[in-house]
């Protein structure tokens, strides 16, 4: 049994002063003909955001909000794991672990914690309550410093089983996630199905994501044809970050660990491009949302270890734990957000997962818990309502 200790986020005044001083000394790159962000982050927007981050953003307000959640630290296989563990208020709360991705943090799930743990207080039915566990992935945010190599989404899935069963004492549990969190949740449903009540995904991808062929055109219905075209566009025009982070992440880490402006440029562009924002990132993320994410990355110096998650996936190939069909045997629910970066057809999903629930959302993109929290809350409740014993 691993030891659990309470945790609070505590950033010193000196650290905040240093951040502001670095922002004040920013030297922006020369730029031209980039009003539509075609070359990457738009300089005038970045300048505006950096001014806000330096002069107007109140970290202490958001630090207090984070610390209002019950947070803990443990070590599993000598890897530091930070997590929120919020108990449900209802007759039989389902234990539910929610996993984030990159460039996310655990705090991208914060809008769901109250409604999922205490649905009656948020216009729902107490019978739909969950015990919510939201960890920071190894090497992200407060699950640092990571000094163990080889930690990727399938290794993390094993850590989550230990966290939920041995550390927190749940025999069976539910899981959900997007981005890397979707892949590690899928791995839970593949390798550890006997311990899963069910899994919920808002991104679908084969577990052998860097080697397996993606579904061919014959599996896409006419209504889904645009999805395939957008998948191809993403992999040809939007995957440069992945190529860098899966080959030489440490090189970029030295730059982004030294420059908050560089960190902001790297992450904000992804928030804009991957969300359903119509080109206006603040339709989905306020400046405070963006600055909170960036301040967590900055203060924990986690960009380098978070980027290594890509390297450790590519360079430690996934291997199946069984050859049964479907690949994912745990009951699976899927929420399909229309501006997700990768969208796979339902016919493929019916072959790959033990698919029991499928909802096509009206709006939202890659960061569903921040973009469309209520839609996600409603769908999680609906899916797991059918699996409650």
C-alpha positions as CSV (number, residue, x, y, z in Angstrom):
1,X,0.0,0.0,0.0
2,X,1.4,3.3,-1.0
3,X,1.4,6.2,1.4
4,X,-1.0,9.1,0.6
5,X,-0.2,12.6,1.8
6,X,-2.4,15.7,1.5
7,X,-1.2,18.2,-1.1
8,X,-1.5,22.0,-1.6
9,X,-0.3,24.1,-4.5
10,X,2.1,26.7,-3.0
11,X,3.8,29.1,-5.4
12,X,6.1,31.7,-3.7
13,X,6.0,35.4,-4.3
14,X,9.5,35.2,-5.5
15,X,8.5,32.7,-8.2
16,X,5.7,35.0,-9.4
17,X,8.0,38.0,-9.4
18,X,10.5,36.0,-11.5
19,X,7.7,35.1,-14.0
20,X,6.6,38.7,-14.3
21,X,10.2,39.9,-14.8
22,X,10.7,37.3,-17.6
23,X,7.5,38.4,-19.3
24,X,8.6,42.0,-19.0
25,X,11.8,41.2,-20.8
26,X,10.2,39.3,-23.6
27,X,11.7,39.8,-27.1
28,X,9.1,38.8,-29.6
29,X,10.2,37.4,-33.0
30,X,9.9,39.5,-36.2
31,X,6.6,38.6,-38.0
32,X,4.7,39.5,-41.1
33,X,1.7,38.1,-43.1
34,X,0.4,36.0,-40.2
35,X,-2.9,37.6,-39.3
36,X,-4.6,34.2,-39.9
37,X,-2.1,32.3,-37.8
38,X,-1.0,30.3,-40.9
39,X,2.6,30.3,-39.8
40,X,1.8,29.7,-36.1
41,X,1.0,31.9,-33.2
42,X,0.0,35.4,-34.1
43,X,2.4,38.0,-32.7
44,X,-0.1,40.8,-31.8
45,X,-2.3,38.3,-30.0
46,X,0.7,36.9,-28.1
47,X,1.8,40.4,-27.1
48,X,-1.7,41.2,-25.8
49,X,-1.8,37.9,-23.8
50,X,1.6,38.3,-22.3
51,X,0.7,41.8,-21.1
52,X,-2.4,40.4,-19.5
53,X,-0.4,37.5,-17.9
54,X,2.1,40.0,-16.5
55,X,-0.1,42.8,-15.3
56,X,-3.7,41.6,-14.8
57,X,-3.7,37.8,-14.2
58,X,-4.3,36.9,-10.5
59,X,-2.7,33.5,-9.9
60,X,-3.6,33.5,-6.2
61,X,-7.3,33.4,-7.1
62,X,-6.8,30.3,-9.2
63,X,-4.4,28.7,-6.8
64,X,-7.1,29.1,-4.1
65,X,-9.6,27.4,-6.4
66,X,-7.3,24.5,-7.0
67,X,-6.6,24.2,-3.3
68,X,-10.3,24.1,-2.6
69,X,-10.2,20.6,-4.1
70,X,-9.1,17.6,-2.0
71,X,-5.6,16.9,-3.4
72,X,-3.1,14.2,-2.6
73,X,0.3,12.9,-3.4
74,X,1.5,9.3,-3.6
75,X,4.3,7.3,-5.1
76,X,3.8,4.2,-7.2
77,X,6.8,2.4,-8.6
78,X,8.8,5.4,-7.3
79,X,6.9,7.7,-9.6
80,X,5.2,10.8,-8.0
81,X,1.5,10.9,-8.6
82,X,-0.6,13.9,-7.8
83,X,-4.4,13.6,-7.8
84,X,-7.7,15.1,-6.8
85,X,-10.0,12.7,-5.0
86,X,-13.5,14.2,-4.5
87,X,-16.0,11.9,-2.9
88,X,-19.5,11.7,-4.3
89,X,-22.7,12.6,-2.5
90,X,-25.3,10.0,-3.4
91,X,-26.5,6.5,-2.5
92,X,-23.9,4.6,-4.5
93,X,-21.2,6.8,-6.1
94,X,-19.2,5.1,-8.9
95,X,-15.5,5.6,-8.7
96,X,-14.4,7.4,-11.8
97,X,-10.9,8.3,-12.9
98,X,-10.6,11.1,-15.5
99,X,-7.4,11.5,-17.4
100,X,-6.1,14.5,-19.3
101,X,-3.8,14.9,-22.3
102,X,-1.2,17.3,-23.7
103,X,-1.1,20.3,-23.6
104,X,-3.6,19.9,-20.8
105,X,-3.4,19.7,-17.0
106,X,-5.5,18.0,-14.5
107,X,-7.3,21.4,-14.0
108,X,-9.0,21.0,-17.5
109,X,-11.4,18.7,-15.7
110,X,-12.3,21.1,-12.9
111,X,-15.7,22.2,-14.3
112,X,-16.9,18.6,-14.1
113,X,-15.9,17.7,-10.5
114,X,-18.8,19.4,-8.7
115,X,-21.6,18.3,-10.9
116,X,-20.3,14.7,-11.1
117,X,-19.7,14.4,-7.3
118,X,-22.8,16.2,-6.2
119,X,-25.3,16.1,-9.0
120,X,-28.3,17.1,-6.8
121,X,-26.6,20.4,-6.0
122,X,-26.2,21.0,-9.8
123,X,-29.7,20.2,-11.0
124,X,-29.2,16.5,-11.4
125,X,-30.1,13.2,-9.6
126,X,-28.1,12.1,-6.6
127,X,-28.3,8.6,-7.9
128,X,-25.8,9.7,-10.7
129,X,-23.0,10.6,-8.2
130,X,-19.4,9.6,-8.8
131,X,-16.3,9.5,-6.6
132,X,-14.1,11.6,-8.9
133,X,-10.3,11.0,-9.2
134,X,-8.4,13.4,-11.4
135,X,-4.6,12.7,-11.5
136,X,-1.8,14.6,-13.2
137,X,-0.2,12.3,-15.7
138,X,3.3,11.3,-14.8
139,X,5.6,14.1,-15.8
140,X,2.8,16.7,-15.9
141,X,2.1,19.5,-13.4
142,X,2.5,18.2,-9.9
143,X,3.3,14.6,-10.8
144,X,6.8,15.8,-11.0
145,X,9.8,15.6,-11.1
146,X,9.7,12.5,-13.3
147,X,13.0,10.8,-13.4
148,X,11.9,7.4,-14.8
149,X,12.2,6.7,-18.5
150,X,9.7,4.7,-20.5
151,X,6.5,6.2,-19.0
152,X,3.8,6.4,-21.6
153,X,0.1,5.9,-21.8
154,X,0.1,2.1,-21.3
155,X,2.5,2.3,-18.4
156,X,0.3,5.0,-16.9
157,X,-2.7,2.7,-17.3
158,X,-1.0,0.2,-15.0
159,X,-0.2,2.9,-12.5
160,X,-3.9,4.0,-12.5
161,X,-5.0,0.4,-11.7
162,X,-2.6,0.5,-8.7
163,X,-3.9,3.9,-7.7
164,X,-7.5,3.0,-7.9
165,X,-7.4,-0.5,-6.5
166,X,-4.5,-0.6,-4.1
167,X,-4.0,3.0,-3.0
168,X,-7.7,4.1,-2.9
169,X,-9.3,0.7,-2.3
170,X,-11.8,0.5,-5.2
171,X,-12.4,-3.1,-6.5
172,X,-13.9,-1.9,-9.8
173,X,-13.9,1.5,-11.2
174,X,-14.9,3.6,-14.3
175,X,-12.6,5.7,-16.5
176,X,-12.8,8.5,-19.0
177,X,-10.5,10.7,-20.9
178,X,-9.4,12.6,-24.0
179,X,-6.1,12.9,-25.9
180,X,-3.5,10.8,-24.1
181,X,-6.1,10.3,-21.5
182,X,-8.3,8.6,-24.1
183,X,-5.5,6.3,-25.1
184,X,-4.7,5.3,-21.6
185,X,-8.4,4.8,-20.8
186,X,-8.6,2.6,-23.9
187,X,-5.6,0.6,-22.6
188,X,-7.5,0.2,-19.3
189,X,-10.4,-1.2,-21.2
190,X,-8.1,-3.5,-23.2
191,X,-5.7,-4.9,-20.6
192,X,-7.7,-4.4,-17.3
193,X,-11.3,-4.9,-18.5
194,X,-12.0,-7.2,-15.4
195,X,-11.4,-4.2,-13.2
196,X,-13.5,-1.7,-15.2
197,X,-17.1,-0.9,-14.9
198,X,-16.8,0.8,-18.2
199,X,-14.8,3.4,-20.1
200,X,-15.8,6.7,-21.7
201,X,-13.9,8.3,-24.5
202,X,-14.1,11.7,-26.3
203,X,-11.4,10.8,-28.7
204,X,-11.0,7.4,-30.5
205,X,-7.7,6.0,-31.8
206,X,-6.1,2.6,-32.1
207,X,-3.8,1.7,-29.3
208,X,-1.0,1.1,-31.7
209,X,-1.5,4.7,-32.8
210,X,1.9,5.4,-34.3
211,X,2.1,2.1,-36.3
212,X,-1.5,0.9,-37.0
213,X,-3.2,2.0,-40.2
214,X,-6.2,4.2,-39.6
215,X,-9.6,3.1,-40.9
216,X,-10.0,3.2,-44.7
217,X,-12.6,5.2,-46.6
218,X,-14.9,2.1,-46.9
219,X,-15.7,2.4,-43.2
220,X,-16.7,6.0,-43.3
221,X,-20.4,6.6,-44.1
222,X,-21.2,9.5,-46.5
223,X,-22.1,11.6,-43.4
224,X,-18.6,10.8,-42.0
225,X,-16.6,11.4,-45.2
226,X,-15.5,14.9,-44.0
227,X,-14.0,13.3,-40.9
228,X,-11.5,11.3,-43.0
229,X,-10.5,14.4,-45.0
230,X,-10.0,16.3,-41.7
231,X,-7.9,13.5,-40.3
232,X,-5.6,13.6,-43.3
233,X,-5.3,17.4,-43.0
234,X,-4.4,17.1,-39.3
235,X,-1.6,14.5,-39.9
236,X,-0.1,16.5,-42.8
237,X,-0.5,20.0,-41.6
238,X,-0.8,19.9,-37.8
239,X,1.5,17.2,-36.6
240,X,4.9,19.0,-36.5
241,X,4.7,19.3,-32.7
242,X,4.3,15.5,-32.4
243,X,7.3,14.9,-34.7
244,X,9.5,17.1,-32.5
245,X,8.2,15.8,-29.2
246,X,8.5,12.2,-30.2
247,X,12.1,12.6,-31.4
248,X,14.0,15.4,-29.6
249,X,11.7,16.8,-26.9
250,X,14.6,17.9,-24.7
251,X,15.9,20.3,-27.2
252,X,12.7,22.3,-27.2
253,X,12.4,21.9,-23.4
254,X,15.5,24.1,-22.8
255,X,13.8,26.9,-24.8
256,X,10.4,26.6,-23.2
257,X,11.6,26.1,-19.7
258,X,13.5,29.4,-20.0
259,X,10.9,31.6,-21.8
260,X,7.3,31.9,-20.6
261,X,6.5,33.7,-23.9
262,X,7.8,30.8,-25.8
263,X,5.8,28.4,-23.7
264,X,2.7,30.5,-24.3
265,X,3.3,30.6,-28.0
266,X,3.7,26.8,-28.1
267,X,0.6,26.0,-26.1
268,X,-1.9,28.7,-27.0
269,X,-1.6,27.9,-30.7
270,X,-2.7,24.3,-30.0
271,X,-5.6,25.5,-27.8
272,X,-6.8,27.7,-30.7
273,X,-6.2,25.2,-33.6
274,X,-7.6,22.1,-31.8
275,X,-10.7,23.7,-30.2
276,X,-14.1,24.6,-31.7
277,X,-13.4,28.3,-31.5
278,X,-13.7,29.5,-35.1
279,X,-10.3,31.0,-35.0
280,X,-10.9,33.0,-31.8
281,X,-9.3,31.1,-29.0
282,X,-11.1,33.2,-26.3
283,X,-14.4,31.9,-27.5
284,X,-13.4,28.7,-25.6
285,X,-10.7,29.7,-23.2
286,X,-10.5,33.0,-21.3
287,X,-7.2,34.6,-20.8
288,X,-7.4,33.4,-17.2
289,X,-8.0,29.8,-18.5
290,X,-4.9,30.1,-20.7
291,X,-2.8,31.8,-18.0
292,X,-3.7,29.2,-15.4
293,X,-2.6,26.3,-17.7
294,X,0.6,28.1,-18.5
295,X,1.4,29.0,-15.0
296,X,1.0,25.4,-13.9
297,X,3.4,24.3,-16.7
298,X,5.8,27.1,-15.9
299,X,5.9,26.7,-12.1
300,X,6.3,22.9,-12.2
301,X,8.9,23.1,-15.1
302,X,7.1,20.2,-16.6
303,X,7.1,21.0,-20.3
304,X,10.1,18.7,-21.0
305,X,8.7,15.7,-19.2
306,X,5.2,16.2,-20.6
307,X,6.7,16.3,-24.1
308,X,8.6,13.1,-23.4
309,X,5.2,11.3,-23.2
310,X,5.3,11.3,-27.0
311,X,8.9,10.0,-27.2
312,X,8.2,7.2,-24.8
313,X,5.2,6.1,-26.8
314,X,7.0,6.1,-30.2
315,X,10.1,4.5,-28.9
316,X,8.5,1.8,-26.7
317,X,6.0,0.2,-29.1
318,X,2.6,-0.8,-27.7
319,X,2.0,-4.5,-27.5
320,X,-1.4,-6.1,-27.1
321,X,-2.2,-8.0,-23.9
322,X,-4.5,-10.4,-25.7
323,X,-5.7,-11.2,-29.2
324,X,-9.4,-11.4,-28.5
325,X,-12.0,-9.3,-30.2
326,X,-13.0,-6.6,-29.7
327,X,-9.6,-5.2,-28.7
328,X,-11.3,-3.2,-25.9
329,X,-13.6,-5.5,-24.0
330,X,-14.8,-3.1,-21.3
331,X,-18.2,-1.6,-22.0
332,X,-17.4,1.6,-23.9
333,X,-19.2,4.9,-24.4
334,X,-18.1,7.5,-26.9
335,X,-18.9,11.2,-27.1
336,X,-18.1,12.5,-30.6
337,X,-17.3,16.2,-30.6
338,X,-17.5,17.7,-34.1
339,X,-14.2,19.6,-34.1
340,X,-12.1,16.9,-32.6
341,X,-8.7,16.6,-34.3
342,X,-9.1,13.0,-35.2
343,X,-12.5,11.4,-35.9
344,X,-13.0,7.7,-36.6
345,X,-16.1,6.1,-38.0
346,X,-18.7,4.3,-36.0
347,X,-18.3,1.1,-38.0
348,X,-14.7,1.0,-36.9
349,X,-15.6,1.7,-33.3
350,X,-18.2,-1.1,-33.3
351,X,-15.4,-3.5,-34.3
352,X,-12.6,-2.2,-32.0
353,X,-14.6,-1.5,-28.8
354,X,-17.4,-3.2,-26.8
355,X,-19.4,-0.2,-27.9
356,X,-22.6,0.4,-25.9
357,X,-23.1,4.1,-26.1
358,X,-22.5,6.7,-28.9
359,X,-23.4,10.4,-28.8
360,X,-22.7,12.9,-31.5
361,X,-22.4,16.3,-29.9
362,X,-23.6,19.6,-31.4
363,X,-20.4,21.5,-30.8
364,X,-17.0,21.2,-29.2
365,X,-13.5,20.2,-30.1
366,X,-10.4,18.6,-28.6
367,X,-10.7,20.1,-25.1
368,X,-14.2,18.9,-24.4
369,X,-14.1,19.2,-20.6
370,X,-13.3,22.9,-21.0
371,X,-15.3,23.6,-24.2
372,X,-18.5,21.7,-23.5
373,X,-18.5,20.6,-19.9
374,X,-22.3,20.3,-19.6
375,X,-22.6,18.1,-22.6
376,X,-19.8,15.9,-21.3
377,X,-21.4,15.7,-17.8
378,X,-24.8,14.8,-19.3
379,X,-23.3,12.1,-21.5
380,X,-21.1,10.6,-18.8
381,X,-24.1,10.3,-16.5
382,X,-26.2,8.8,-19.2
383,X,-23.6,6.1,-20.1
384,X,-22.8,5.1,-16.6
385,X,-26.4,5.2,-15.5
386,X,-26.9,2.1,-17.8
387,X,-23.9,0.3,-16.1
388,X,-24.8,0.9,-12.5
389,X,-25.4,-2.4,-10.6
